[in-house]
Amino acid sequence: MRILSGIRPSGELHIGNYLGAMKNWVELQEEQECVFFVADLQALTTPYSPQNLQKNIFETVIAYLAAGISPEKSIIFVQSHVKEHSELFWLLSTICPVGELSRMTQYKEKSRQFKRNINAGLLNYPVLQAADILLYKPDLIPVGKDQLQHLELTRSIAKKFNQKFGKVFVEPKPYSPKTGARIMSLQNPKKKMSKSDDQQGYIALFEEPDSIRKKVMAAVTDTGKEIKYNLSKKPGVSNMLTIYSLFANKSIEEIEKKFQNKNYSEFKKSLAELIIGSLEDLRRKRKELLTREVYIRDILNKGAKRAEIIAQSTMDEVRKKMGLV
Ligand code: TYM
């Protein structure tokens, strides 16, 4: 099977990105052929600074490597380095109805958030995402819950293309974890943890221990005293139980049992130390990788070359089917 996924380099990655997506990538690369990229073209659709973009791209690649994505096992590259993404994006946009794009939840959210910058890229980017995916004919796309709607659109574009021009694309399936597909904000457990959240709401992948302790201790809890999973009545505690269970690799029931007669403060203290311990290795690796720019550039060059071979072969088929040669 071929696996593909990507992350937009528009700020610090957080434990939601890690638990919802990257942690699964690391496991999948052991058995499958994997393609992981940094979606830099997508980052241009919301306000950004060109000076920071290179730094964010670099930090995202470092996060992949620090989390355990291996350049020997997986193809790692930057989206804009493989020009076929932009070309296929254009071709697919000619068969994608505008109505479907304006119905996308993320488009609606982002256009509410950035009222003064509702650019055409923001509306069209799910077509670019479809191109990112379909170019490589992957079988599975490991992502968090928020991306499922975009994957549905990708499947419908693939189907439409195949029906209209003849079969080229595979309709990929999403791969979301049972728990962790939607990690919530520590400040508002009814909202997903997000890079554009206020800083208290998320824990960055490379956050310093003291800051992790402060954020976990300040996390919103619920009425009552029990450490019990109950999404509607105890969304804050349930979110923390989910995070605990994923970092500890134990079931939620086991964690509930462990904290049966304990209070919120004891639970939070233990959660903070668990997160700190689990991310320690990533923090250490990041520090080391920050000094190895040449090594990282080399990984990205090689990755783009490997990706290009697959992308160019798909584009040859697409151009032929669409009457462009
Ligand atoms: P992005 O950068 O917003 O998020 C990257 C990955 O992290 C997951 N995620 C979460 N999972 C659980 N809980 C959360 N709170 C949480 N927040 C984010 C996302 O679901 C995603 O898997 N459009 C994509 C990037 C992209 C892409 C692609 C992904 C571009 N092309 C092709 C897959 C295939 C995005 O903005 O993800």
Boltz pocket constraint, residues with backbone or C-beta under 6 A from the ligand:
constraints:
  - pocket:
      binder: B
      contacts: [[A, 4], [A, 5], [A, 6], [A, 7], [A, 8], [A, 9], [A, 16], [A, 17], [A, 18], [A, 19], [A, 20], [A, 21], [A, 39], [A, 42], [A, 128], [A, 129], [A, 132], [A, 133], [A, 141], [A, 142], [A, 143], [A, 144], [A, 145], [A, 146], [A, 147], [A, 180], [A, 181], [A, 182], [A, 183], [A, 184], [A, 192], [A, 193], [A, 194]]
      max_distance: 6.0
